[in-house]
Amino acid sequence: MSSPANASTHHAHDRFARYPSLADRVVLITGGATGIGASFVEHFVVQGARVAFFDIDATAGEALADELGDSRRKPLFARVDLTDIAALRAAIADVKAALGPIEVLVNNAANDKRHTLADVTPESFDAGIAVNVRHQLFAAQAVAEDMKAAKRGSIINLGSISWMLKNSDYPVYVMSKSAVQGLTRGLAKDLGQYGVRVNSLVPGWVLTEKQRRLWLTDEGRENIKRGQCIDAELLPEDLARMALFLAADDSRMITSQDIVVDGGWA
């Protein structure tokens, strides 16, 4: 991720939409220290939101908060293991105390670690579910009362096209990400009567630094080229700009939807 404080980044943001309704709105982002999550943090800060973000990587999280604080309102970072629900609830309470009621939740954190069916154990299964989908429900539960009281709010659950493409080599991850769709639809119905919107933001293969380092091969590039309708790299900021729209009042009547940002692959 390029330095958010430099001039080129300012100019890059100037090319795209501003959302006045996001100014001063309290936004919580999980898994925000690196990759797609870091782009979410940056983009919401640029919009003037009051941003908090969680991650297990304290070094990267603190560095990002400091970097963004150089020229804008500094986001609030907390090291949180999202698989520890008690810790998650406590951290969300701390955000409310520091910044006020939370009106936007971006459930971004996940881990697409590769694994075979033969390698799955009950323990690894539970761990995969915990890191990829369970915390989404409990984070939504923890912010729902704020949103109901405000008669507005936006919950954005990060999905994946992996299960749509029948991808192999990570069955628990694929299962978790397909479950996000069901979670989104159930919560949308439960919370819609209060003016709260719940949508899934569904990425294709986003070429973060981690993806390039660990899994992007020449074969992978060919798969992307064959699969996508648009022959270009899908980047974290492509997801962040859609998240801004889904969080803003501009998308007031959009809920219970899977918003796919994948260059036309799925």
Stockholm file with secondary structure:
# STOCKHOLM 1.0

chainA/1-266         MSSPANASTHHAHDRFARYPSLADRVVLITGGATGIGASFVEHFVVQGARVAFFDIDATAGEALADELGDSRRKPLFARVDLTDIAALRAAIADVKAALGPIEVLVNNAANDKRHTLADVTPESFDAGIAVNVRHQLFAAQAVAEDMKAAKRGSIINLGSISWMLKNSDYPVYVMSKSAVQGLTRGLAKDLGQYGVRVNSLVPGWVLTEKQRRLWLTDEGRENIKRGQCIDAELLPEDLARMALFLAADDSRMITSQDIVVDGGWA
#=GR chainA/1-266 SS CCCTTSHHHHHHHHTSCCCGGGTTCEEEEESCSSHHHHHHHHHHHHTTCEEEEEESCHHHHHHHHHHHTTTSCCCEEEECCTTCHHHHHHHHHHHHHHHCCCCEEEECCCCCCCCCGGGCCHHHHHHHHIIIIIHHHHHHHHHHHHHHHHTCEEEEEECCSTTTTTCCSCHHHHHHHHHHHHHHHHHHHHHHTTTEEEEEEEECCCCCHHHHHHTCCHHHHHHHHHHCSSCSCCCHHHHHHHHHHHHSGGGTTCCSCEEEESSSCC
#=GC SS_cons         CCCTTSHHHHHHHHTSCCCGGGTTCEEEEESCSSHHHHHHHHHHHHTTCEEEEEESCHHHHHHHHHHHTTTSCCCEEEECCTTCHHHHHHHHHHHHHHHCCCCEEEECCCCCCCCCGGGCCHHHHHHHHIIIIIHHHHHHHHHHHHHHHHTCEEEEEECCSTTTTTCCSCHHHHHHHHHHHHHHHHHHHHHHTTTEEEEEEEECCCCCHHHHHHTCCHHHHHHHHHHCSSCSCCCHHHHHHHHHHHHSGGGTTCCSCEEEESSSCC
//
